[in-house]
């Protein structure tokens, strides 16, 4: 599956309790199709006292949400992502809204032949 969302992207949550929230992607979990977004889906975890942390306590952290619930932000609005292959052979992620380039997925290779072939 193509990487529509990548680490360090600025995304907006499009559905759920945090709809409309904007944050930076901290982590992408491709196996589960989930992302961790800064400041979104905050959960509290109660820690039992252990030898390493004798106090124990309550911590808050971001939990993962499904990747389909977020979209990259372009000019303050969410946008879908399209992949474009340029004439030089490189592949880039492009926002459908406005056509702004988000990132380069694959650089143009110098030699189009496979290394094992002549």
C-alpha positions in Angstrom: 0.0 0.0 0.0 1.4 3.4 -0.9 2.5 5.7 1.9 -0.2 8.4 1.8 0.8 9.6 5.2 4.5 9.8 6.4 6.3 10.7 9.6 6.5 14.5 10.2 3.5 15.2 8.0 1.1 17.9 9.2 -2.3 16.1 9.2 -5.9 16.9 10.2 -8.2 14.3 11.8 -11.3 13.9 9.5 -13.6 11.8 11.7 -14.1 10.7 15.3 -13.8 12.5 18.6 -10.8 14.6 17.5 -12.4 15.7 14.2 -10.7 18.9 13.0 -7.6 18.6 15.2 -4.3 19.3 13.5 -1.0 17.7 14.5 2.3 16.3 13.4 2.6 12.6 12.7 5.0 11.2 15.3 5.0 7.6 14.1 3.5 5.4 11.3 2.6 1.8 12.0 2.1 0.3 8.6 1.4 -3.3 9.8 -1.7 -2.1 11.7 -2.5 0.8 9.3 -2.3 3.3 12.2 -0.6 6.6 13.0 0.3 8.4 16.2 -0.5 12.1 15.9 0.8 14.7 18.3 -1.9 16.0 20.7 -4.6 13.6 19.4 -6.2 10.6 21.1 -4.6 11.3 24.5 -4.9 8.4 26.9 -4.0 8.0 30.6 -2.0 5.1 31.8 -1.7 4.1 35.4 1.8 2.8 36.3 2.3 0.4 39.2 5.2 1.1 41.5 8.3 -0.8 40.4 11.9 -0.8 41.4 12.8 1.5 38.5 9.9 3.9 39.3 9.1 3.5 43.0 6.4 6.3 42.9 4.4 4.7 40.1 1.8 7.3 38.9 -0.4 8.3 36.0 1.1 9.3 32.6 -0.7 10.7 29.5 0.4 9.9 26.0 -0.9 9.8 22.4 -2.4 6.5 21.3 -2.6 5.4 17.6 -5.6 6.1 15.4 -6.4 4.6 12.0 -4.6 6.0 9.0 -7.9 6.5 7.1 -9.0 9.1 9.7 -6.3 11.6 8.9 -5.5 13.7 5.8 -2.5 15.9 5.0 -3.1 19.6 5.5 -2.5 21.9 2.5 -3.2 25.6 3.0 -5.2 24.9 6.3 -7.5 22.4 4.7 -7.3 18.5 4.4 -6.4 17.1 1.0 -6.3 13.7 -0.6 -3.0 12.4 -2.0 -2.1 11.6 -5.5 1.2 10.0 -6.8 2.9 11.5 -9.8 5.8 10.1 -11.8 7.8 12.9 -13.2 9.6 12.8 -16.7 12.9 12.1 -15.0 11.5 8.9 -13.4 11.1 10.2 -9.8 7.9 9.6 -8.0 6.3 12.3 -5.8 3.3 12.7 -3.4 1.1 15.5 -4.6 -1.9 17.1 -2.8 -5.1 16.8 -4.9 -6.2 20.2 -3.5 -3.9 22.8 -5.1 -1.4 20.4 -6.5 1.3 21.2 -4.0 4.1 18.6 -3.8 4.2 17.0 -0.4 7.4 14.9 -0.7 9.5 12.8 -3.1 8.8 9.0 -2.7 11.5 7.7 -5.0 14.4 9.6 -6.5 15.2 9.3 -10.2 17.7 6.5 -10.9 20.7 7.3 -12.9 20.7 4.0 -14.8 17.3 2.5 -15.7 18.8 -1.0 -16.3 18.9 -3.6 -13.5 22.4 -4.1 -12.1 22.5 -7.8 -13.1 21.6 -7.2 -16.8 23.7 -5.9 -19.7 
